[in-house]
Amino acid sequence: METFMTFMKRNYKILLLVVALSVAFWSFIPKTNNNDPEKDKVLLELLAFVIERGHYDPAAIDDNLSKGIYKDYIQALDPSKRFFLQSDIDEFAKYEFMIDDQIKNRDLTFFDLTYNRLMQRIKESKNYYKDVLANPIDYTVNETTNTDYDKQPYAKNVAELKERWRKQIKLSTLSSLTDKLELQEKGSTDSDKKDGKKDDVKIEKKTYAELEADTRASSLKSLNEYFGFVDDLNREDWFSVFVNAIASRFDPHTSYFAPEEKDRFDISMSGKLEGIGARLQKKNDFTEVTELISGGPAWRQKELEPGDVILKVAQGNAEPVDVVGMRLDDVVKKIKGPKGTEVRLSVKKADGTMKIISIIRDQVEIEETYAKSSIVQKDGMKYGIIYLPKFYIDFEDNSSRDAGKDIALEVERLKKEGVQGIIMDVRDNGGGSLKTVVDIAGLFIEEGPIVQIKSAGKRKEVLYDKDKRIQWDGPLVVMVNSFSASASEILAAAIQDYHRGVIIGSKQTYGKGTVQNVIDLNQFVRSSDLGDLGALKTTTQKFYRINGGSTQLEGVSSDVAMPDRYAYVKMGERDIDNAMPWDKIDPADYQTWKGSGNFDQAIANSRKRIASDPAFKLIDENAKWLNDRSEETAYNLKLDQFQAEQKALEEKAKKYKSLADYKNNLKFTSLPYEEEATAKDPVLKEKRDRWHESLSKDIYVQEAINVLDDLSGKKTYEKSVTLKKDKTVKS
């Protein structure tokens, strides 16, 4: 998940520092082809050079760094431990503390050894899976396999390696066979419905032997395709893996973009999204959904969820292709496709159940990445909710819309409608432009510091809201969750430090307190035929709250912590082994907000409501169960046992189905200007209807409104109106 960065094609302060020290690279470099090691040597030297001089706090290139690079790189090459033997690892281990020296000496010995050995093992393994799939698989044998590859040893010999392949393939085909059997059973049940109605999809009745053969044929096709993709990778692709293992050890957000990846990054920053509207990330051999883009096909379809693991991808009615072990880029290529075409995803849900999800591809409109607001009515009170998916800005065009301008406009529109409180919803907001955070926070205070920043040279800078006008001085709630990161954390921290509003949501936010810049590596060489060298995204700054504390690792702790599905799952910055540390600096000079006399009481009331609410208790229980499920990695490979375990999971999951049926007693409507727009635009109307429907099922929004109720008592609200009038006169 990309969180927060300030992206500019040229960051002049960083470039001045780096260019001033880069004379050695402004020289003639001999002509070479794309796979010539000379290019790799230049890239290796250039990478270390730029990181050492441009990174906020570069780690020493020493044995300790070498050890981390070694671990990450070997894991990246063979995450499932199905290629390398223990003898290979023993040979590689000789270089565990030598990679730092090889970086400094432009020595490719370790990379060449691992690359050549991997190519050998990949070639050998092509026969392993073909042998397994050549004959029917016996699912009556009572045996197990474990998918926690980190804790598994490497195979001691080829026989052990073949056995590992056999069990991994058996688990995949068993899962597919179980799905086929269940689908066929449901199909026959549906065909006998008393009302005579039948599903549009006809399920062909097949024997067990035919279904078993189908699963092997499908698995063979998928693995053939997987190895076809692997064969398409060249030495340069594998060298990028090595370079990224080096870059990411300086901190989790420093990474190398090969030329093709740099192009994709530029597209993503421009906001042009296509496909199904889902963000994916790789977790070992698996592809996981991390986010759904609001308004996109997957979001509209409602079945795909963050946390789902994609196991197979099918084009329309074609046979699904197993994508376990496939590169993320290749998985994305299979999921993407022309607008209007169908893709079917076989996914494993967070509770362990399996599901096939059909999605019609479409273009994800940029409009849905912008801020939007709604009127909320409850018991005669009128509130406003503003949803901000990211802190967007166009660095190339200052006149274009940005998050700061848009939030100011939404606040004005809500004030015009006479709302008595506002919710700022930055849940799942991974960050964006630093400037827009300052602008948005400034809407709710008179003036003062918003965030403190330290750059690579450790120079401190304080960013201020210098506009004395308060655009909204009424009750305010900021909603966050564990996916709220960087810019979202700056906003929440500033509002919290000023005591300007109540922060509610997950126990704490993500914990990313760093800023990255993208540096084009091609600017450091000339007279070269090496081709495109790509770019480096490196951490150049660290930001701090106005109270002096960093949001790094610790994030922002909510004033009111609410249980959520991912409360016990390790997924924050604090769970990454080489994340930058938490620290603090001197606080800035600021005065806390004096406009809400019942601030503490509102927080206390909310905590009491949550503690006694059965729905929140069930959410917490579900979260604990999901965490326990994520740690269960052993699977029985006997068909009847596997089916029984899956049915048991489905039965257990039913206990929590009521959470999906939750309905609050709130009414959500669009603002008048948008009502006019939706009357003319049925697509926009559908999007807003969907949003309002999701809000009406949101228990967290319900509690946010309860907090506004407590903050906006009649006396408090009248005082707020008076203050607003006074301040308007003064300005």
Secondary structure, DSSP 8 states (H G I E B T S, - for coil): --------S--HHHHHHHHHT-GGGSS------TT-HHHHHHHHHHHHHHHHHHSSS---SSHHHHHHHHHHHHHHH-TTS-S-BHHHHHHHGGGTTTHHHHHHTT--HHHHHHHHHHHHHHHHHHHHHHHHHTS-----S--EEE--GGGS--BSSHHHHHHHHHHHHHHHHHHHHHHHHHHHHHHHHHTT-TT----SS------HHHHHHHHHHHHHHHHHHHHHHHHH--HHHHHHHHHHHHHTTT-TT-EEE-HHHHHHHHHHHHT-EEESSEEEEEETTEEEEEEE-TTSHHHHH----TT-EEEEEEETTS--EE-TT--HHHHHHHH---TT-EEEEEEE-TTS-EEEEEEE-EEE-GGGGS-EEEEEEETTEEEEEEE-S-B---TT-TTS--HHHHHHHHHHHHHHTT-S-EEEE-TT---B-HHHHHHHHTTSSSSEEEEEEEETT--EEEEEE-----S--S-EEEEE-TT--THHHHHHHHHHHTT-SEEEESSB-----EEEEEEEGGGG--S--S----EEEEEEEEEE-TTSBB-TTT--B-SEE---TTTTS--SGGGSTT-----B----------S-TTHHHHHHHHHHHHHH-HHHHHHHHHHHHHHHHHT--EEE-SHHHHHHHHHHHHHHHHTTGGGGG---S-EEE--HHHHHHHHH-HHHHHHHHHHHHHHHT-HHHHHHHHHHHHHT-HHHHHHHHHHHHHHHHH-
